[in-house]
Amino acid sequence: MTAAVTAVGRSSLWSHPELGLHAVVDATGSVRLGKPGQDWTRLVPLVEITATGHGRMWSGERFIETAIGDRLTYRDHETGRIAAWEHTTIRLADPVTGLTADVVLETRPGAGFLRSRVRLVNEGSAPLRLESVTTLTLGGIADGGLDGLTLHWADNDWLAECRWRQAALRDRVVPLSRSAHGHEGRGCFERYSQGSWSTGRHLPIGALTDRKGRAWLWQIESSAGWRFETGEREGAAYVALFGPDDAHHQWHHVLAPGEEFHTVPAVLVRVEEGGLDAAFGELTGYRRAVRRDHPDHRALPVIYNDYMNTLNGDPTTGKLLPLVEAAGAAGAEVFVIDAGWYDDDSQGWWDAVGAWEPARGRFPGGISEVLDAIRRHGMTPGLWLEPEVVGVRSPLARSLPSEAFFRRGGVRVTEHGRHHLDLRHPAARAHLDEVVDRLVGEWGVGYLKLDYNINIGPGTENGSESPGAGLLGHHRAHLDWMASVLDRHPGLVLENCGSGGLRMDYAQLAVAQLQSTSDQQDPLRYPPIAAAAATAVTPEQAAVWAYPQPEHTPDEIAFILAGALLGRIHLSGFLDRMSDDQLELVRSAVRVYQDIRADIPHARPFWPLGLPGWEDAWIAQGLRGEHSTFLTLWRRDGAAGIAPGGGGETSCTLTLPHLRGTHLEPAVLHPRTSGSTAEWDVEEGKLTVVLPRRNTAVLLRLSAAPSM
């Protein structure tokens, strides 16, 4: 990042050469991100803020063109370096309200990303009721206009995560003949979260691409409300990224004189060529840079979990011990006892959870008998928890103070038979600390799957705060609690889960080591989720279920296992009931994973057939490593509702531009007996793969052929 003087009347305070961006201040003191020579009217103020009594200058659905944003003027700036990070803080001030904004821009030398967050301080004499604040704004995208820009966003739902969509931006932001009206439009394209499942509707990620291969990709890091909008401003595209706001999340924040507020972080990636693949590669590198360091990110142990399509929340000593033995024999290195281990209630456990004590009826010899067996078979024991909830029938619902729970209108919130803890309250946090320290410190558990199965709505009202502000406060306390758990137990591994992938954001994943990608139980529905998971989470954090069963054919077992080999294997299934040949198929896949897993934490994802569609017959996902490229290819056809009109083709040709001109030896890693073949056209950079049987998959390694 550099500083320089540029055009007449404007100065570049800061620049990011890789992104081609400058923070430019004009003669009035207004600061905007863009290029020094750009049309100033196309750019957006560096921070846009609405507050009660200080709204927008042009009413509509857009939350740019705000009165405060227009008034904010340059005060000063400074640039420094902390470890590998460069930090620039640009300070702005509003002369009317006394509000100041410190915009912190962060990057690394040579990186193609820019992270932003904003600190607001009320230096005025009166309280200010904030209603929306941008974390990052960018105007002047593609000065040639909106034609030729493609918009990308991802729908996300239970069992159907990471479903990417695309449309011409001009189809979503239609031309309005601005010259005939003298005004911009009032609308925009927006996506936002609803309630406490941050990704229960969409991923907090979006992108614009053009025909030249350029891409602008963004990510918002919040579990407590987020929103992005993109639209047209003076004939060019703009993007504005927000945390929670009043209109969409019931968030407002009263900032008294002398108080401060910090926005959630967001990041922008820009690449000049390579499109979405290159942009997601850069975003993957960024995600690895911002998360908490942990040895799990390098070790990538194989995990067995007893839940999916297996015990389904009904574990007992008798059911678990055979699975423990079989999982160890298959090569698992972690064994997780999922939901139900605490259930001794004749009415069921769903609305009675909270104490997290082992059920004596399920474990007559104590749960330690099973935990010890896991260790004897060379695995680390793990347990499932849903720490933020207390069932309405749990004694804790009566023993903990009312203030330790989410409340709205003075009434404790109830959702699907549960109350929700507010981790800002010391009693709530002390309760969870006692639970975790008992499970980890006394029982020797080394892995916790932290689930989150309710959407509690807009949040909690603690005194006069808004529900959205309460949710943001709890969210930040929750992240702090998770970090403190890892501080006390540095070897512990935390898996983030929200009914699968419904809280799959990088506020959580900067702390947690793994992310459950889905609860999807149909193996033919899982491939588009598994293939697209790397758009939401780094491959080494993406937990993908692999649940082969004794009734499955060899092709079905191989298909199920293939989807997890470029992420994090989460084995399940009744391995103890398998024949020797079936179990050897599982062992073979695990050995392949253990052979290649050292490459995964350094590789970047790509999609040679494009991001997968939900009904696609052929799906491909690759990882581009330093020495090898790995590629998983699925063929789905003939299944009910999947790949209608797929045609039954047995071959698929993929273009791999980064390998064009390289003499390769494609190697089939899994399954060894699939009958698949791969032929490489070195001049065209095209790989043709044959999968002769329907509903099969293959993992390939593409490495340079040895020179003669």
QUISULDA-V248450 format. One record per residue. RES is the residue in one letter. OMEGA is omega in degrees with one decimal (none if undefined). BURIAL is b if it has 9 or more other C-alpha atoms within 8 Angstrom, else e. Layout:
BEGIN
res={RES & RES}
omega={OMEGA & OMEGA}
burial={BURIAL & BURIAL}
END
This chain:
BEGIN
res={M & T & A & A & V & T & A & V & G & R & S & S & L & W & S & H & P & E & L & G & L & H & A & V & V & D & A & T & G & S & V & R & L & G & K & P & G & Q & D & W & T & R & L & V & P & L & V & E & I & T & A & T & G & H & G & R & M & W & S & G & E & R & F & I & E & T & A & I & G & D & R & L & T & Y & R & D & H & E & T & G & R & I & A & A & W & E & H & T & T & I & R & L & A & D & P & V & T & G & L & T & A & D & V & V & L & E & T & R & P & G & A & G & F & L & R & S & R & V & R & L & V & N & E & G & S & A & P & L & R & L & E & S & V & T & T & L & T & L & G & G & I & A & D & G & G & L & D & G & L & T & L & H & W & A & D & N & D & W & L & A & E & C & R & W & R & Q & A & A & L & R & D & R & V & V & P & L & S & R & S & A & H & G & H & E & G & R & G & C & F & E & R & Y & S & Q & G & S & W & S & T & G & R & H & L & P & I & G & A & L & T & D & R & K & G & R & A & W & L & W & Q & I & E & S & S & A & G & W & R & F & E & T & G & E & R & E & G & A & A & Y & V & A & L & F & G & P & D & D & A & H & H & Q & W & H & H & V & L & A & P & G & E & E & F & H & T & V & P & A & V & L & V & R & V & E & E & G & G & L & D & A & A & F & G & E & L & T & G & Y & R & R & A & V & R & R & D & H & P & D & H & R & A & L & P & V & I & Y & N & D & Y & M & N & T & L & N & G & D & P & T & T & G & K & L & L & P & L & V & E & A & A & G & A & A & G & A & E & V & F & V & I & D & A & G & W & Y & D & D & D & S & Q & G & W & W & D & A & V & G & A & W & E & P & A & R & G & R & F & P & G & G & I & S & E & V & L & D & A & I & R & R & H & G & M & T & P & G & L & W & L & E & P & E & V & V & G & V & R & S & P & L & A & R & S & L & P & S & E & A & F & F & R & R & G & G & V & R & V & T & E & H & G & R & H & H & L & D & L & R & H & P & A & A & R & A & H & L & D & E & V & V & D & R & L & V & G & E & W & G & V & G & Y & L & K & L & D & Y & N & I & N & I & G & P & G & T & E & N & G & S & E & S & P & G & A & G & L & L & G & H & H & R & A & H & L & D & W & M & A & S & V & L & D & R & H & P & G & L & V & L & E & N & C & G & S & G & G & L & R & M & D & Y & A & Q & L & A & V & A & Q & L & Q & S & T & S & D & Q & Q & D & P & L & R & Y & P & P & I & A & A & A & A & A & T & A & V & T & P & E & Q & A & A & V & W & A & Y & P & Q & P & E & H & T & P & D & E & I & A & F & I & L & A & G & A & L & L & G & R & I & H & L & S & G & F & L & D & R & M & S & D & D & Q & L & E & L & V & R & S & A & V & R & V & Y & Q & D & I & R & A & D & I & P & H & A & R & P & F & W & P & L & G & L & P & G & W & E & D & A & W & I & A & Q & G & L & R & G & E & H & S & T & F & L & T & L & W & R & R & D & G & A & A & G & I & A & P & G & G & G & G & E & T & S & C & T & L & T & L & P & H & L & R & G & T & H & L & E & P & A & V & L & H & P & R & T & S & G & S & T & A & E & W & D & V & E & E & G & K & L & T & V & V & L & P & R & R & N & T & A & V & L & L & R & L & S & A & A & P & S & M}
omega={-175.3 & 176.0 & -179.0 & 175.5 & -176.5 & -168.5 & -179.2 & 177.5 & 179.0 & 178.1 & 174.2 & 179.7 & -170.1 & 175.4 & 177.6 & -172.9 & -176.5 & 178.7 & -177.3 & -175.5 & 172.2 & 164.1 & -171.0 & 175.8 & 179.4 & -175.0 & 179.0 & -177.9 & 177.8 & -178.3 & -179.5 & 174.2 & 177.9 & 176.5 & -174.7 & -176.2 & -176.9 & 172.3 & -174.4 & -175.9 & 179.2 & -177.9 & -175.5 & 176.1 & -174.0 & 176.0 & 174.6 & -174.2 & 166.3 & 176.5 & 179.8 & -175.8 & -179.4 & -173.6 & -177.6 & 179.2 & 177.5 & -169.2 & 178.0 & -178.3 & -177.7 & 178.1 & 167.3 & -179.0 & -178.5 & -178.7 & -179.9 & 178.8 & 179.6 & -177.4 & -177.1 & -179.0 & -175.6 & 174.7 & 175.3 & 175.9 & 177.1 & -180.0 & 178.6 & -178.8 & 174.9 & -175.5 & -176.8 & -173.5 & 170.1 & -177.5 & 170.7 & 177.0 & 176.9 & -175.2 & -179.2 & 179.8 & 175.5 & -176.5 & -177.3 & -175.3 & -173.3 & 178.9 & 174.1 & -179.8 & 172.9 & -179.9 & -177.4 & 179.2 & -174.7 & 175.1 & 174.1 & -179.4 & 178.6 & -177.0 & 179.2 & 179.5 & 176.2 & 176.5 & -177.7 & 169.1 & -173.0 & 174.1 & 178.3 & 176.8 & 176.6 & 176.3 & 178.7 & -176.4 & -177.0 & 175.9 & 178.8 & -177.5 & -178.6 & 178.7 & 172.7 & 178.7 & 173.6 & 168.8 & -177.7 & 174.0 & 177.1 & 174.7 & 176.6 & 177.5 & 178.1 & -176.5 & 178.9 & 179.8 & -175.8 & 179.1 & -178.2 & 175.5 & 175.6 & -179.8 & -179.7 & 175.0 & -174.7 & 169.0 & -176.4 & -177.5 & 174.9 & -179.9 & -175.9 & -175.8 & 168.7 & 179.6 & -174.9 & 179.2 & 173.5 & 178.7 & 171.4 & 179.9 & -179.5 & 174.7 & -178.4 & 177.0 & -168.5 & 177.7 & -173.4 & -176.7 & -176.2 & -176.6 & -179.9 & -173.7 & 179.6 & -179.0 & 168.9 & 171.5 & -179.9 & -174.0 & -180.0 & 168.0 & -177.7 & 169.4 & -176.8 & 178.8 & 177.2 & 178.2 & -170.9 & 168.5 & -173.5 & 179.7 & 179.4 & 179.0 & -177.0 & 168.0 & 179.3 & -172.1 & 174.1 & -177.1 & 167.1 & 175.4 & 175.5 & -173.7 & -179.6 & -177.8 & 176.3 & -179.2 & 171.6 & -174.0 & -178.4 & 179.7 & 176.1 & -172.6 & -177.2 & 170.9 & -171.6 & 177.7 & 176.9 & 177.7 & 167.0 & 174.4 & 173.0 & -176.7 & -174.9 & 175.3 & 178.8 & 174.5 & 177.2 & 179.9 & 174.0 & 175.2 & 174.2 & -175.3 & -174.2 & 160.4 & 179.3 & 175.9 & -175.7 & -173.4 & -173.4 & -172.1 & -177.0 & 179.1 & 160.8 & -174.7 & 178.5 & -177.8 & 179.7 & 177.0 & -179.7 & -178.9 & -179.6 & 177.5 & 179.2 & 176.4 & 171.0 & 179.5 & 171.5 & -178.1 & 174.8 & 174.9 & 174.2 & 175.6 & -178.5 & -179.5 & 177.9 & 173.8 & -175.5 & -179.6 & -179.7 & -179.2 & 178.2 & 173.7 & 178.1 & 178.5 & 176.4 & 176.6 & 177.3 & -179.2 & 178.0 & -177.3 & -173.1 & -175.5 & 175.8 & 179.3 & -179.5 & -179.8 & 179.2 & -179.3 & 178.7 & -176.6 & 179.1 & 179.0 & 177.5 & -174.1 & 167.9 & 177.6 & -170.6 & -167.9 & -159.3 & -179.1 & -177.2 & -177.8 & 172.2 & 175.7 & -178.3 & -177.8 & 170.8 & 177.0 & -177.5 & 179.8 & -173.0 & -172.8 & 175.9 & 178.5 & 178.2 & -179.5 & -178.2 & 179.5 & 177.0 & 179.3 & -179.5 & 178.2 & 178.2 & -178.6 & 173.5 & 176.5 & -176.6 & 170.1 & -174.4 & -170.6 & 172.2 & -175.2 & -177.9 & -167.7 & 173.0 & -172.5 & -178.5 & 179.5 & -179.3 & -170.7 & -169.5 & -176.0 & 179.4 & -175.3 & 174.4 & -177.4 & 177.8 & 173.3 & -177.5 & -179.9 & -178.4 & 179.6 & 179.5 & -175.8 & -176.2 & 178.2 & -177.0 & -180.0 & 178.8 & 177.8 & 179.7 & 179.8 & 178.0 & 178.4 & 177.4 & -180.0 & 180.0 & 179.7 & 171.7 & -177.4 & 174.2 & 179.2 & 177.3 & 178.3 & 176.1 & 174.5 & 167.6 & -163.6 & -171.8 & -176.3 & 172.4 & 179.9 & -176.7 & 178.6 & 179.8 & 174.1 & 179.5 & 177.2 & 179.2 & -174.7 & 177.6 & -179.4 & -178.4 & -177.8 & 179.2 & -177.5 & 173.0 & 177.9 & 171.5 & -176.7 & -179.5 & -177.4 & 178.3 & -177.8 & 175.9 & 179.6 & 176.6 & 175.5 & -178.4 & 164.2 & -175.1 & 178.3 & 171.8 & -172.6 & 169.0 & -178.0 & -175.9 & -180.0 & 178.3 & -178.5 & 178.8 & 178.2 & -178.1 & 176.0 & 178.5 & -179.2 & -176.0 & -179.6 & 175.7 & -177.2 & -175.6 & -174.9 & -177.0 & -176.6 & 179.9 & 176.9 & -177.0 & -175.9 & 176.7 & 171.3 & -176.1 & -175.9 & -177.6 & -166.0 & 173.9 & 169.7 & -170.1 & 178.4 & -170.2 & 178.2 & -174.7 & 178.8 & 176.6 & -173.5 & -175.5 & -176.8 & 176.1 & 178.2 & -179.5 & 176.4 & 176.7 & 178.4 & 178.2 & 177.9 & 176.8 & -178.9 & 179.6 & 176.0 & 178.4 & 177.2 & 178.6 & 178.2 & 178.7 & 179.0 & 179.5 & 175.6 & 179.8 & 175.0 & -179.3 & -176.3 & -170.4 & 177.8 & -178.6 & 175.9 & 178.6 & 172.7 & 177.0 & -179.6 & 174.3 & -170.2 & -171.7 & -172.5 & -175.7 & 169.8 & -171.7 & -177.5 & -175.1 & 160.1 & 177.5 & -169.4 & 168.9 & 179.6 & -178.1 & -175.8 & -177.9 & 177.3 & 171.5 & -175.5 & -177.7 & 167.2 & -174.4 & -177.0 & 178.9 & -175.8 & 178.5 & 176.9 & -173.9 & -173.6 & 179.5 & 176.2 & -179.1 & -177.3 & -176.8 & -176.6 & -177.8 & 170.6 & -175.2 & -171.1 & 177.6 & -177.5 & -177.2 & 174.4 & -172.0 & -179.1 & -177.7 & 179.1 & 172.3 & -168.9 & 178.3 & -177.5 & -178.1 & 178.9 & -178.8 & 173.4 & 175.7 & 177.9 & -180.0 & 177.8 & -179.5 & 179.0 & -178.3 & -177.7 & -174.1 & -173.9 & -176.0 & -168.0 & 175.2 & 176.8 & 176.2 & -178.3 & 168.2 & 178.3 & 167.1 & -178.7 & -178.9 & -179.8 & -178.2 & -178.9 & -176.6 & 171.8 & 178.4 & -179.6 & 179.0 & -179.4 & 177.2 & 173.9 & 178.5 & 179.2 & -178.7 & 178.7 & 179.2 & 178.6 & 176.7 & 179.9 & -179.1 & 177.6 & -173.0 & -170.0 & 178.1 & 179.3 & -170.6 & -176.2 & -179.0 & -174.9 & 179.2 & -173.9 & 171.5 & -173.4 & -173.1 & 174.1 & -174.1 & 177.7 & -169.1 & 169.4 & -174.9 & -176.8 & -176.0 & 176.5 & 179.7 & -179.4 & -179.1 & 172.9 & -179.1 & 170.4 & -178.0 & -179.0 & -177.5 & -175.6 & -177.2 & 170.0 & 178.0 & -175.6 & 172.1 & -179.9 & 178.0 & 170.5 & 178.0 & 170.8 & 178.5 & 178.2 & -177.3 & 175.4 & -177.8 & 176.3 & 177.3 & -178.5 & -178.2 & 171.7 & 177.3 & 178.5 & -178.0 & -178.8 & -179.7 & 178.8 & -177.0 & 176.7 & -178.2 & -173.6 & -175.4 & 179.8 & -179.3 & -179.2 & 179.3 & 176.9 & -173.3 & 168.7 & 177.9 & 179.9 & 175.1 & 179.0 & -177.1 & -13.2 & -175.6 & -173.7 & -175.6 & -172.9 & -178.6 & 175.8 & 178.9 & -178.5 & -174.4 & 174.3 & -171.4 & -177.4 & -178.7 & -175.7 & -177.1 & 179.5 & 177.1 & -177.2 & 176.5 & 170.1 & -169.2 & -176.8 & -178.1 & 177.7 & 176.9 & -178.7 & -178.3 & 171.7 & -178.7 & 168.0 & 179.7 & -179.1 & 179.6 & 177.7 & 179.0 & -179.9 & -177.8 & none}
burial={e & e & e & e & e & e & e & e & e & b & b & b & b & b & b & b & e & b & b & b & b & b & b & b & b & b & e & e & b & b & b & b & b & b & b & b & e & e & e & e & e & b & b & b & b & b & b & b & b & b & b & b & e & b & b & b & e & e & e & e & e & b & b & b & b & b & b & b & b & b & b & b & b & b & e & e & b & e & e & e & e & e & e & e & b & b & b & b & b & b & b & b & b & b & e & e & b & b & b & b & b & b & b & b & b & b & b & b & e & e & e & b & b & b & b & b & b & b & b & b & b & b & b & b & e & e & b & b & b & b & b & b & b & b & b & b & b & b & b & b & e & e & e & e & b & b & e & b & b & b & b & b & b & b & b & b & b & b & e & b & b & b & b & b & e & e & b & b & b & b & e & b & b & e & e & e & e & b & e & e & e & e & e & e & e & b & b & b & b & e & b & b & b & b & b & b & b & b & b & b & b & b & b & b & b & b & b & b & b & b & e & e & b & b & b & b & b & b & b & b & b & b & b & b & b & b & b & b & b & b & b & b & b & e & b & b & b & b & b & b & b & b & b & b & b & b & e & b & b & b & b & b & b & e & b & b & b & e & e & b & e & e & b & b & b & b & b & b & b & b & b & e & b & b & b & b & b & b & b & b & b & b & b & b & b & b & b & e & e & e & b & e & e & e & e & b & b & e & e & b & e & b & b & b & b & b & b & b & b & b & b & b & b & e & b & b & b & e & e & b & b & b & b & b & b & b & b & b & e & b & b & b & b & b & b & b & b & b & b & b & b & b & b & b & e & e & e & b & b & e & b & b & b & b & e & e & e & b & b & b & e & b & b & e & e & b & b & e & b & b & b & e & b & b & b & e & b & e & b & b & b & b & b & b & b & b & b & b & b & b & b & b & e & b & e & b & b & e & e & b & e & e & b & b & b & b & b & b & e & e & e & b & b & b & b & e & b & b & b & b & b & b & b & b & b & e & b & b & b & e & e & b & b & e & b & b & b & b & b & b & b & e & b & e & b & b & b & b & b & b & b & b & e & e & e & b & e & b & b & b & b & b & e & e & b & b & b & b & b & b & b & b & b & b & b & e & b & b & b & e & b & b & b & e & b & b & e & e & e & e & e & b & b & b & b & b & b & b & b & b & b & b & b & b & b & b & b & b & b & b & b & b & b & b & b & b & b & b & b & b & e & e & e & e & b & b & b & b & b & b & b & b & b & b & e & b & b & b & b & b & b & b & b & b & b & b & b & b & b & b & e & b & e & e & b & b & b & b & b & b & b & b & b & b & b & b & b & b & b & b & b & b & b & b & b & b & e & b & e & e & e & b & b & b & b & b & b & e & b & b & b & b & b & e & e & e & b & b & e & b & b & e & b & b & b & b & b & b & b & e & e & b & e & e & e & b & b & b & b & b & b & b & b & b & b & e & e & b & b & b & b & b & b & b & b & b & b & b & e & e & e & b & b & e & e & b & e & e & e & b & b & b & e & b & b & b & e & e & e & b & e & e & e & b & b & b & e & b & b & b & b & e & e & b & e & b & e & b & e & b & e & b & e & e & b & b & b & b & b & b & b & e & e & b & b & b & b & b & b & b & b & b & b & b & e & e & e & e}
END
